[in-house]
Amino acid sequence: MAQTLYCDVWDIDTDATFNSLGLDSILGVEFVAFLNNAYGLDEKAGVLYDHPSLAALAAHITSRTAPQPAGAVPAGSVSAADLDALLAAVRDNRLTVEQALALLPQHT
């Protein structure tokens, strides 16, 4: 993100929205292309609207790239790797508890 915005990494608030950081649609496409290349994903630029901060996007990418044992996670549940990633993000102050809870599937 810092490279895309031409700023120092320490100048970026991971909880700030992409819009407030100055990421416009053109830079957003560039940033998503970088993420796709770095993590082997095929995300569209709209992922920035679905996950509007670095903290939220990081949790999403972690959930997409974390190794999953075959058949170990029932649909609608959270894998141990995803839960560990969310807990680490909360511990490292990249996500609030409320943000982490919002990323968990809702049980009915």
Secondary structure as GFF3:
##gff-version 3
##sequence-region A 1 108
A	DSSP	alpha_helix	2	5	.	.	.	ID=ss1
A	DSSP	three_ten_helix	9	11	.	.	.	ID=ss2
A	DSSP	alpha_helix	18	21	.	.	.	ID=ss3
A	DSSP	alpha_helix	25	39	.	.	.	ID=ss4
A	DSSP	alpha_helix	47	50	.	.	.	ID=ss5
A	DSSP	alpha_helix	54	65	.	.	.	ID=ss6
A	DSSP	alpha_helix	80	91	.	.	.	ID=ss7
A	DSSP	alpha_helix	97	103	.	.	.	ID=ss8
###
